[in-house]
Amino acid sequence: MRKLDKSHSNTQLSETDMRNLCAWIDEHIAEPIGWTDLVAQTGKDHKTLLASFATHKLTTPMTWIRQQRQTLKSIRSTLPHYIHNASL
């Protein structure tokens, strides 16, 4: 009987770790964010991040980041010009 290799198991981030990661993403949303950044921030591999986002956000990490950027862009486009410029 073959032993399972736990180093490749699809463990997931806890709800608290997921909230912390999403908060970190929000704080850095204007910067490029890639897989290496997410892995460095969490200490988890990309498979764990994929499984965690699938469970908690029903999407992939990169899609969620794109959606967050689009939401921010939409919000900014509705602000009056003088408020938008002051907040940048």
Contacts in CASP RR format, 6 or more apart in sequence:
PFRMAT RR
TARGET T0000
AUTHOR 0000-0000-0000
METHOD contacts of the structure
MODEL  1
MRKLDKSHSNTQLSETDMRNLCAWIDEHIAEPIGWTDLVAQTGKDHKTLL
ASFATHKLTTPMTWIRQQRQTLKSIRSTLPHYIHNASL
8 47 0 8 1.000
10 47 0 8 1.000
10 48 0 8 1.000
10 51 0 8 1.000
11 44 0 8 1.000
11 48 0 8 1.000
11 51 0 8 1.000
12 48 0 8 1.000
12 51 0 8 1.000
12 52 0 8 1.000
12 55 0 8 1.000
12 56 0 8 1.000
13 21 0 8 1.000
13 42 0 8 1.000
13 44 0 8 1.000
13 48 0 8 1.000
13 49 0 8 1.000
13 52 0 8 1.000
13 56 0 8 1.000
15 56 0 8 1.000
17 42 0 8 1.000
18 52 0 8 1.000
18 56 0 8 1.000
21 38 0 8 1.000
21 41 0 8 1.000
21 42 0 8 1.000
22 64 0 8 1.000
24 41 0 8 1.000
25 33 0 8 1.000
25 64 0 8 1.000
25 65 0 8 1.000
25 68 0 8 1.000
26 68 0 8 1.000
28 37 0 8 1.000
29 65 0 8 1.000
29 68 0 8 1.000
29 69 0 8 1.000
29 72 0 8 1.000
33 65 0 8 1.000
34 62 0 8 1.000
35 46 0 8 1.000
35 49 0 8 1.000
35 61 0 8 1.000
35 62 0 8 1.000
38 46 0 8 1.000
38 49 0 8 1.000
38 61 0 8 1.000
39 45 0 8 1.000
39 46 0 8 1.000
39 49 0 8 1.000
42 48 0 8 1.000
42 49 0 8 1.000
44 52 0 8 1.000
49 61 0 8 1.000
50 60 0 8 1.000
50 61 0 8 1.000
53 59 0 8 1.000
53 60 0 8 1.000
53 61 0 8 1.000
53 64 0 8 1.000
54 60 0 8 1.000
57 64 0 8 1.000
59 67 0 8 1.000
76 84 0 8 1.000
79 87 0 8 1.000
END
